[in-house]
């Protein structure tokens, strides 16, 4: 009975993980298709390049990625996906920008409206809150210090042995030195969220800053184009 119960728990966990993986695959595929509408060459389309990188992080098959690119750039038939930006106020009059990828704008509008109303929020007319934000490139670097146990077990490199494995705070001795590396790489602004360094760039500089940081062996956890609240 105990073995059966243990197997059932493992099975449920696997089902949940598979479902989440499937949902993430669908989301990333939509991102690729929408980005590809602006051009199917990732070398000249930063949004497409970032979406493909995200797909590779989830070990998405190359054929699946290529099919999504062809679909977005008009090479394959299928439902037309559109990128829609909604403006809203949330609880406490918090300004919100909502990016949506959908094949049915009316359905997306109604679903978002219902969710906002459930939490005392509301959609507003275009231009009402967008002026409070600006488009930025955003990079994140996880700089959580490794534990002595991890170092002893060889799970992470010791100081000055950081080839491709991610640059820890302890490798630079302090956060200030890592901030300097980000600034020298071309960052416009930097912010800390616990042990995650958020690095902001101009949209057109995102790829260069990312490459400069990786050359310094800083492991980039994510790269995206985001709407960032103005100071």
RODO-2510 file (C-alpha; in nm, 4 decimals, decimal comma):
residues 231
     n   res          X          Y          Z
     1     x     0,0000     0,0000     0,0000
     2     x     0,2836     0,2309     0,0914
     3     x     0,4651     0,1637    -0,2374
     4     x     0,1451     0,2282    -0,4318
     5     x     0,0931     0,5586    -0,2500
     6     x     0,4528     0,6621    -0,3210
     7     x     0,4134     0,5813    -0,6915
     8     x     0,0850     0,7741    -0,7082
     9     x     0,2550     1,0835    -0,5638
    10     x     0,5390     1,0584    -0,8155
    11     x     0,2879     1,0127    -1,0980
    12     x     0,0907     1,3209    -0,9905
    13     x     0,4072     1,5308    -0,9671
    14     x     0,5103     1,4190    -1,3158
    15     x     0,1658     1,5020    -1,4553
    16     x     0,1820     1,8511    -1,3028
    17     x     0,5366     1,9045    -1,4349
    18     x     0,4357     1,7833    -1,7831
    19     x     0,1342     2,0148    -1,7838
    20     x     0,3448     2,3152    -1,6801
    21     x     0,6049     2,2266    -1,9435
    22     x     0,3324     2,2035    -2,2083
    23     x     0,1912     2,5416    -2,1083
    24     x     0,5370     2,6994    -2,1222
    25     x     0,5998     2,5427    -2,4652
    26     x     0,2732     2,6929    -2,5929
    27     x     0,3584     3,0344    -2,4498
    28     x     0,7084     3,0401    -2,6000
    29     x     0,5807     2,9186    -2,9381
    30     x     0,3332     3,2074    -2,9449
    31     x     0,6153     3,4486    -2,8594
    32     x     0,8238     3,3128    -3,1492
    33     x     0,5376     3,3335    -3,3991
    34     x     0,4469     3,6908    -3,3040
    35     x     0,8109     3,8049    -3,3089
    36     x     0,8644     3,6404    -3,6491
    37     x     0,5963     3,8666    -3,7997
    38     x     0,8582     4,1452    -3,7830
    39     x     1,1068     3,9309    -3,9765
    40     x     1,2155     3,5684    -3,9725
    41     x     1,5892     3,6319    -3,9281
    42     x     1,6946     3,6275    -3,5589
    43     x     2,0159     3,8102    -3,6496
    44     x     1,8192     4,1245    -3,7349
    45     x     1,5142     4,0663    -3,5120
    46     x     1,6059     4,0986    -3,1429
    47     x     1,2610     3,9924    -3,0176
    48     x     1,2755     3,6737    -3,2246
    49     x     1,6290     3,5995    -3,1106
    50     x     1,5274     3,6297    -2,7435
    51     x     1,2199     3,4104    -2,7958
    52     x     1,4305     3,1405    -2,9627
    53     x     1,6838     3,1545    -2,6780
    54     x     1,3986     3,1046    -2,4310
    55     x     1,2758     2,8033    -2,6316
    56     x     1,6223     2,6483    -2,6229
    57     x     1,6335     2,6900    -2,2447
    58     x     1,3384     2,4488    -2,2329
    59     x     1,5080     2,2090    -2,4771
    60     x     1,2444     2,2719    -2,7418
    61     x     1,3175     2,0689    -3,0579
    62     x     1,4782     2,2634    -3,3417
    63     x     1,2040     2,1542    -3,5853
    64     x     0,9338     2,2934    -3,3543
    65     x     1,1123     2,6294    -3,3316
    66     x     1,1586     2,6488    -3,7091
    67     x     0,7906     2,5676    -3,7664
    68     x     0,6846     2,8487    -3,5299
    69     x     0,9139     3,0939    -3,7127
    70     x     0,7690     2,9920    -4,0501
    71     x     0,4157     3,0263    -3,9174
    72     x     0,4808     3,3765    -3,7879
    73     x     0,6617     3,4948    -4,0998
    74     x     0,3870     3,3663    -4,3298
    75     x     0,5545     3,0450    -4,4424
    76     x     0,2831     2,8211    -4,2936
    77     x    -0,0928     2,8440    -4,2678
    78     x    -0,2596     2,8664    -3,9285
    79     x    -0,4412     3,0939    -3,6887
    80     x    -0,3150     3,4518    -3,6938
    81     x    -0,1587     3,5510    -3,3618
    82     x    -0,1518     3,9154    -3,2626
    83     x     0,0335     4,1040    -2,9917
    84     x    -0,2001     4,3394    -2,8048
    85     x    -0,1117     4,5897    -2,5315
    86     x    -0,3820     4,6684    -2,2753
    87     x    -0,3700     4,9550    -2,0278
    88     x    -0,5355     4,9274    -1,6892
    89     x    -0,5561     5,0373    -1,3290
    90     x    -0,5305     4,7716    -1,0608
    91     x    -0,6155     4,7804    -0,6899
    92     x    -0,5137     5,1095    -0,5295
    93     x    -0,5033     5,2791    -0,8724
    94     x    -0,1787     5,1019    -0,9640
    95     x    -0,0978     5,1586    -1,3327
    96     x    -0,0627     4,8337    -1,5297
    97     x     0,0460     4,7470    -1,8834
    98     x    -0,0645     4,4010    -1,9997
    99     x     0,1014     4,2384    -2,3005
   100     x    -0,1145     3,9713    -2,4630
   101     x    -0,0559     3,7260    -2,7470
   102     x    -0,3873     3,6028    -2,8825
   103     x    -0,5686     3,4722    -3,1889
   104     x    -0,8938     3,6326    -3,0706
   105     x    -0,8728     3,9932    -2,9498
   106     x    -1,2354     4,0064    -2,8338
   107     x    -1,1976     3,6966    -2,6179
   108     x    -0,8705     3,8226    -2,4688
   109     x    -1,0273     4,1624    -2,3942
   110     x    -1,3225     4,0062    -2,2113
   111     x    -1,1059     3,7643    -2,0103
   112     x    -0,8662     4,0378    -1,8987
   113     x    -1,1585     4,2657    -1,8115
   114     x    -1,3135     3,9954    -1,5899
   115     x    -0,9865     3,9304    -1,4069
   116     x    -0,9311     4,3010    -1,3402
   117     x    -1,2873     4,3545    -1,2173
   118     x    -1,2485     4,0620    -0,9780
   119     x    -0,9716     4,2586    -0,8026
   120     x    -1,1297     4,6047    -0,8271
   121     x    -0,9311     4,6973    -1,1353
   122     x    -1,0402     4,8217    -1,4758
   123     x    -0,9232     4,8625    -1,8340
   124     x    -0,8655     5,2209    -1,9486
   125     x    -0,8378     5,3948    -2,2839
   126     x    -0,5085     5,3736    -2,4791
   127     x    -0,2574     5,6329    -2,3622
   128     x    -0,3987     5,6621    -2,0094
   129     x    -0,1074     5,4847    -1,8384
   130     x     0,1388     5,3925    -2,1140
   131     x     0,3118     5,7294    -2,0770
   132     x     0,4249     5,6187    -1,7298
   133     x     0,6393     5,3403    -1,8810
   134     x     0,9236     5,3100    -2,1295
   135     x     1,0476     5,0193    -2,3381
   136     x     1,3770     4,8761    -2,2127
   137     x     1,6008     4,5783    -2,2576
   138     x     1,6133     4,3785    -1,9341
   139     x     1,8742     4,1246    -1,8236
   140     x     1,8830     3,9353    -1,4954
   141     x     2,1850     3,7733    -1,3335
   142     x     2,1383     3,5395    -1,0371
   143     x     2,4223     3,6223    -0,7982
   144     x     2,3237     3,4128    -0,4974
   145     x     2,6416     3,3242    -0,3054
   146     x     2,7178     2,9525    -0,3166
   147     x     2,7328     2,7653     0,0140
   148     x     3,0421     2,6024     0,1581
   149     x     2,8760     2,2636     0,1034
   150     x     2,8285     2,3373    -0,2672
   151     x     3,1869     2,4546    -0,3022
   152     x     3,3207     2,1488    -0,1203
   153     x     3,1121     1,9143    -0,3337
   154     x     3,2372     2,0755    -0,6530
   155     x     2,8853     2,1803    -0,7552
   156     x     3,0027     2,5356    -0,8263
   157     x     3,3514     2,6673    -0,9049
   158     x     3,5800     2,8070    -0,6392
   159     x     3,6865     3,1695    -0,6530
   160     x     3,8512     3,2662    -0,9815
   161     x     3,7266     2,9419    -1,1437
   162     x     3,4160     3,0798    -1,3071
   163     x     3,4446     2,9733    -1,6693
   164     x     3,0892     2,9732    -1,7998
   165     x     2,9391     2,8728    -1,4651
   166     x     2,8039     3,2070    -1,3483
   167     x     2,9727     3,4828    -1,1556
   168     x     2,8903     3,4779    -0,7846
   169     x     2,8936     3,7795    -0,5531
   170     x     3,1819     3,6247    -0,3600
   171     x     3,3930     3,6079    -0,6765
   172     x     3,3826     3,9888    -0,6971
   173     x     3,3970     4,0228    -0,3162
   174     x     3,0988     4,2583    -0,3108
   175     x     2,7946     4,3734    -0,5040
   176     x     2,9470     4,7101    -0,5875
   177     x     3,2138     4,5494    -0,8022
   178     x     2,9550     4,3502    -0,9948
   179     x     2,7558     4,6687    -1,0485
   180     x     3,0678     4,8282    -1,1984
   181     x     3,1041     4,5364    -1,4403
   182     x     2,7416     4,5854    -1,5515
   183     x     2,7918     4,9587    -1,6037
   184     x     3,1122     4,9014    -1,8004
   185     x     2,9206     4,6501    -2,0146
   186     x     2,6823     4,9288    -2,1177
   187     x     2,3960     4,9101    -1,8670
   188     x     2,1748     5,2196    -1,8373
   189     x     2,0420     5,1273    -1,4940
   190     x     2,0774     4,8476    -1,2393
   191     x     1,8623     4,7317    -0,9498
   192     x     1,8940     4,4576    -0,6909
   193     x     1,6096     4,2209    -0,6032
   194     x     1,7548     4,0102    -0,3218
   195     x     2,0432     3,8245    -0,4921
   196     x     1,9237     3,8927    -0,8471
   197     x     2,0793     4,1843    -1,0342
   198     x     1,8385     4,3460    -1,2816
   199     x     2,0230     4,5216    -1,5629
   200     x     1,8402     4,7681    -1,7895
   201     x     1,9569     4,8785    -2,1331
   202     x     1,8363     5,0666    -2,4367
   203     x     1,6365     4,8330    -2,6614
   204     x     1,8979     4,8478    -2,9362
   205     x     2,1838     4,7807    -2,6891
   206     x     2,0392     4,4681    -2,5261
   207     x     2,2318     4,2106    -2,7282
   208     x     2,5659     4,3937    -2,6994
   209     x     2,5346     4,4365    -2,3221
   210     x     2,4394     4,0694    -2,2851
   211     x     2,7420     3,9639    -2,4881
   212     x     2,9751     4,1939    -2,2905
   213     x     2,8539     4,0484    -1,9600
   214     x     2,8899     3,6904    -2,0816
   215     x     3,2457     3,7731    -2,1908
   216     x     3,3066     3,8655    -1,8240
   217     x     3,1626     3,5229    -1,7281
   218     x     2,8453     3,6677    -1,5797
   219     x     2,5703     3,4088    -1,6214
   220     x     2,2583     3,5719    -1,7641
   221     x     1,9407     3,4071    -1,6345
   222     x     1,6987     3,5905    -1,8634
   223     x     1,6898     3,8514    -2,1389
   224     x     1,3776     4,0292    -2,2582
   225     x     1,2220     4,3516    -2,3828
   226     x     1,0018     4,4925    -2,1054
   227     x     0,7905     4,7930    -2,0187
   228     x     0,9603     4,9568    -1,7213
   229     x     0,7983     5,2185    -1,4982
   230     x     0,9580     5,5610    -1,5317
   231     x     1,1294     5,6987    -1,2241
***
